[in-house]
């Protein structure tokens, strides 16, 4: 609940509405699975996990070659 309360406060301050789409992403797509579930329980029904994450899961050689970045989708490093 702490995560959802804190993020909910930040989203509200930014003007995000309860029914706005929210997307969560991590490096592989597995850690970000919990965030949309928590936020949906907090009243944000349109929450999504970005499958495959930013760099994708590890392959058999322990390299990451998938995800958002490999698909050529837009991103900025800040």
C-alpha positions as CSV (number, residue, x, y, z in Angstrom):
1,X,0.0,0.0,0.0
2,X,2.8,2.4,0.7
3,X,4.0,2.3,-2.9
4,X,0.5,2.8,-4.3
5,X,-0.2,5.6,-1.9
6,X,3.0,7.5,-2.7
7,X,2.7,7.0,-6.4
8,X,-1.0,7.9,-6.3
9,X,-0.2,11.2,-4.6
10,X,2.5,12.0,-7.2
11,X,0.1,11.1,-10.1
12,X,-2.7,13.2,-8.6
13,X,-0.3,16.2,-8.3
14,X,0.5,15.7,-12.0
15,X,-3.1,15.7,-13.0
16,X,-3.3,12.0,-13.9
17,X,-6.9,10.8,-13.8
18,X,-7.9,7.4,-12.3
19,X,-8.8,6.0,-15.7
20,X,-5.7,7.2,-17.5
21,X,-3.4,4.4,-18.9
22,X,-0.4,3.8,-16.8
23,X,2.6,1.8,-18.1
24,X,5.3,0.2,-15.9
25,X,8.6,-1.0,-17.1
26,X,11.8,-2.4,-15.6
27,X,14.9,-4.0,-17.2
28,X,13.4,-7.4,-17.9
29,X,9.7,-6.9,-17.4
30,X,9.4,-9.2,-14.3
31,X,9.9,-6.7,-11.4
32,X,7.5,-4.3,-12.9
33,X,4.7,-6.9,-12.7
34,X,3.8,-5.9,-9.1
35,X,3.3,-2.2,-9.8
36,X,0.2,-2.4,-12.1
37,X,-1.4,-4.8,-9.7
38,X,-0.8,-2.5,-6.7
39,X,-2.1,0.5,-8.6
40,X,-5.1,-1.3,-9.9
41,X,-6.0,-2.2,-6.3
42,X,-5.6,1.5,-5.5
43,X,-8.2,2.5,-8.0
44,X,-6.3,2.9,-11.3
45,X,-7.9,0.3,-13.5
46,X,-5.9,0.9,-16.7
47,X,-2.5,-0.3,-15.5
48,X,-0.1,-2.2,-17.8
49,X,3.2,-4.0,-17.5
50,X,5.6,-3.6,-20.5
51,X,6.2,-7.2,-21.3
52,X,9.8,-7.9,-22.1
53,X,10.9,-4.9,-20.1
54,X,13.5,-2.4,-21.4
55,X,16.3,-4.9,-22.3
56,X,14.5,-8.2,-22.1
57,X,15.1,-11.3,-20.1
58,X,18.5,-13.1,-20.0
59,X,19.1,-15.6,-22.7
60,X,21.0,-18.9,-22.3
61,X,24.3,-17.0,-22.6
62,X,23.2,-14.5,-20.0
63,X,22.8,-11.7,-22.5
64,X,19.8,-9.4,-22.9
65,X,18.8,-8.8,-26.5
66,X,15.1,-8.1,-26.4
67,X,12.6,-5.7,-24.9
68,X,11.7,-2.1,-25.6
69,X,15.3,-1.0,-26.6
70,X,15.9,-3.9,-29.0
71,X,12.5,-3.3,-30.7
72,X,13.7,0.2,-31.6
73,X,11.1,2.0,-29.6
74,X,11.8,5.5,-28.5
75,X,13.7,6.2,-25.3
76,X,15.9,8.8,-23.7
77,X,18.6,8.3,-21.0
78,X,18.5,11.0,-18.3
